[in-house]
Amino acid sequence: METTSRIDTDGVPGTATAEETPRGAAVARRDVDGYLKAAFPWYGLDEAFTGPRWLMQVGTAADGTVQHGATGHGDEPSVKTDGASADKERFAAVITVAASPVRRSGDGTGVLDATTVSSAAWLAGSGLLAYTWPAQMDHTLRDDWLDQQTETAFTLADDLGSAPWTTLSLPVDGVPVTFHYRESEFGWVLAGSAHEGVHIGAYGRGMSAYGLGFAAIKDIETYA
């Protein structure tokens, strides 16, 4: 699979994490600054979604170049520790990944892999897992479980043309786009390409993916 570097168990390459706990104003300001450094447009749910919107976090290369990031919509999710709390959550996270070919890193220290729709699918699958914790599992076993599940998510993202992936058409900036889509007991994941040199990944629970639409965010600071 052509993708960014293998991602840690928090769902984003390198030191960044795909999820955030509630933050204070200073941290939110830092998050906005990271988004503003991106050389590509950010995507979120379109104006049909009228619920809360919030920032998650960006992922960067070794030279500090912003490569991807996520925006949240709906309830800020908690780790799924019991079925009752998870069933009440209603959220969707949208991941924007800059589309790029294989290239040398900006600091000249190595090579950055190409980013593709599979990259967005892998980030989305890992992000969903970061909020998942089967109720019957002992805390001490979660790391092993998460490693196994994220490896499975990576393998699935490598073959978007086979089951359990299906396809659905969703609007991106008002234009229908074909997305790869799959469901699991933890929630749903989808991935496709936008029209502005980016790939879009998304994951969520309690909110149907079939009614979603995506649009470029005009002012990312409105998410802070």
C-alpha positions in Angstrom: 0.0 0.0 0.0 1.3 3.5 -0.9 0.8 5.4 2.3 2.4 7.6 4.8 4.7 6.1 7.4 3.1 3.4 9.6 0.9 5.0 12.2 1.1 4.6 15.9 -1.8 3.3 17.9 -3.3 6.7 18.4 -4.1 6.8 14.7 -1.6 9.4 13.3 2.0 9.0 12.1 4.8 10.3 14.3 4.1 12.1 17.5 0.6 13.5 16.7 -2.5 11.8 17.9 -5.8 11.4 16.0 -7.9 12.2 19.1 -7.8 14.8 21.8 -9.3 15.1 25.2 -11.2 18.4 25.9 -8.8 21.3 25.8 -8.4 24.7 27.3 -8.1 27.9 25.2 -4.3 27.8 25.0 -4.2 24.3 23.6 -7.0 25.1 21.2 -5.1 28.1 20.0 -2.0 25.9 19.4 -4.2 23.5 17.4 -5.5 26.3 15.2 -2.0 27.4 14.5 -1.1 23.9 13.3 -4.0 23.8 10.9 -3.2 27.3 9.5 0.3 26.0 8.5 -1.2 23.5 6.0 -0.7 24.1 2.3 -3.9 22.3 1.4 -7.6 23.0 2.2 -9.3 21.3 5.2 -12.5 19.4 4.8 -15.4 18.9 7.2 -19.1 18.0 7.1 -21.0 20.4 4.9 -23.6 23.0 6.0 -26.3 20.4 6.3 -24.7 19.4 9.6 -25.8 21.9 12.3 -24.2 20.4 15.4 -21.0 21.2 17.3 -17.7 21.3 15.4 -14.3 21.0 17.0 -10.6 20.5 16.2 -8.7 17.3 16.7 -5.0 17.4 15.7 -2.7 17.7 12.7 0.0 15.2 11.7 3.3 16.4 10.4 6.4 15.1 8.7 9.9 15.2 10.3 10.5 18.6 8.8 7.3 20.0 10.3 5.3 20.0 7.1 1.6 19.4 7.8 0.5 16.2 6.0 -3.0 15.5 7.4 -5.3 16.4 10.2 -8.9 15.8 11.5 -11.9 17.8 12.4 -14.7 16.5 14.7 -18.5 16.9 14.5 -21.1 16.1 17.1 -20.3 14.7 20.5 -16.6 14.6 21.5 -16.2 10.8 21.7 -14.9 9.0 24.8 -13.1 5.7 24.7 -15.7 2.9 24.4 -15.6 1.3 27.8 -19.2 0.1 27.9 -22.0 -0.4 25.4 -24.4 2.0 27.1 -22.1 5.1 26.8 -21.0 4.2 23.3 -24.6 3.8 22.0 -25.3 7.4 23.1 -22.4 8.9 21.2 -23.1 10.6 17.9 -20.0 11.9 16.1 -18.1 11.9 12.9 -14.5 12.8 12.4 -13.3 14.0 9.0 -9.6 13.5 8.0 -8.0 15.5 5.3 -4.8 14.0 3.8 -2.6 16.0 1.3 -2.3 14.0 -1.9 1.3 13.7 -2.9 3.7 11.3 -4.8 6.8 9.7 -3.4 9.2 12.5 -2.5 12.2 13.5 -0.5 11.6 15.0 2.9 12.1 18.8 3.2 15.1 18.4 5.5 16.7 15.9 3.1 16.9 13.1 5.6 14.8 10.6 3.8 11.9 9.8 1.5 8.2 10.4 2.2 5.9 7.7 0.8 3.0 8.6 -1.5 -0.3 9.4 0.0 -3.4 7.8 -1.5 -7.0 6.9 -0.7 -5.6 4.0 1.2 -3.7 6.4 3.5 -7.0 8.1 4.3 -8.7 4.8 5.0 -5.9 3.7 7.3 -6.0 6.9 9.2 -9.7 6.7 9.6 -9.7 3.1 10.7 -6.9 3.8 13.3 -8.8 6.9 14.5 -11.9 4.9 15.2 -10.0 2.3 17.1 -8.4 4.9 19.3 -11.9 5.5 20.8 -12.8 1.8 21.2 -12.3 -0.5 24.1 -14.5 -3.6 24.4 -16.2 -3.6 27.8 -15.2 -7.2 28.7 -11.5 -6.5 28.2 -9.1 -6.0 31.0 -7.1 -2.7 30.8 -3.8 -4.5 30.8 -4.8 -6.3 27.5 -5.9 -3.2 25.6 -2.5 -2.4 24.1 -2.2 -5.9 22.7 -5.7 -5.8 21.4 -5.2 -2.4 19.8 -2.0 -3.5 18.1 -3.9 -6.4 16.6 -6.8 -4.3 15.5 -4.7 -1.6 13.9 -2.7 -4.2 12.0 -6.0 -5.5 10.7 -7.1 -1.9 9.7 -3.8 -1.5 7.8 -4.3 -4.7 5.9 -7.9 -3.8 5.1 -6.9 -0.3 3.8 -4.4 -2.0 1.5 -7.3 -3.6 -0.5 -10.1 -1.2 -0.9 -11.6 -3.2 -3.8 -12.5 -6.2 -1.7 -14.9 -7.1 1.1 -15.7 -5.8 3.7 -15.4 -2.6 1.7 -18.3 -1.5 -0.4 -18.9 1.8 -2.2 -21.3 4.7 -1.7 -21.6 8.1 -3.4 -21.5 11.2 -1.2 -21.2 14.9 -2.2 -17.9 16.7 -1.9 -18.3 20.4 -2.5 -21.6 19.6 -4.0 -20.2 17.1 -6.5 -20.9 13.3 -6.1 -17.8 11.3 -5.2 -17.4 7.6 -4.8 -16.1 6.5 -1.4 -14.9 3.2 -0.1 -17.0 2.3 3.0 -17.1 -0.4 5.6 -18.9 -1.0 8.9 -17.8 -2.8 12.1 -19.0 -3.3 15.6 -17.1 -0.2 16.6 -18.5 2.2 14.0 -18.0 3.0 10.3 -15.1 4.1 8.1 -14.9 5.6 4.7 -12.3 7.1 2.3 -12.2 8.8 -1.1 -10.6 11.7 -3.0 -11.7 15.4 -3.1 -11.1 17.8 -5.9 -8.5 20.0 -4.3 -5.5 17.7 -4.2 -6.5 16.0 -1.0 -7.9 12.6 0.1 -10.8 12.4 2.6 -11.2 9.8 5.3 -13.9 9.7 7.9 -15.1 7.6 10.8 -18.0 7.8 13.3 -20.6 6.2 15.5 -24.2 6.9 16.0 -24.4 9.1 12.9 -25.3 7.5 9.6 -22.6 7.8 6.9 -25.2 7.6 4.2 -26.6 11.1 4.9 -23.2 12.9 5.1 -21.7 15.5 2.7 -18.3 17.1 2.8 -17.1 20.6 2.0 -13.9 22.6 2.2 -13.8 24.6 5.4 -13.8 28.3 4.7 -12.4 29.3 8.1 -10.8 26.6 10.2 -10.9 28.9 13.3 -14.6 28.4 13.5 -13.8 24.9 14.8 -11.7 26.1 17.7 
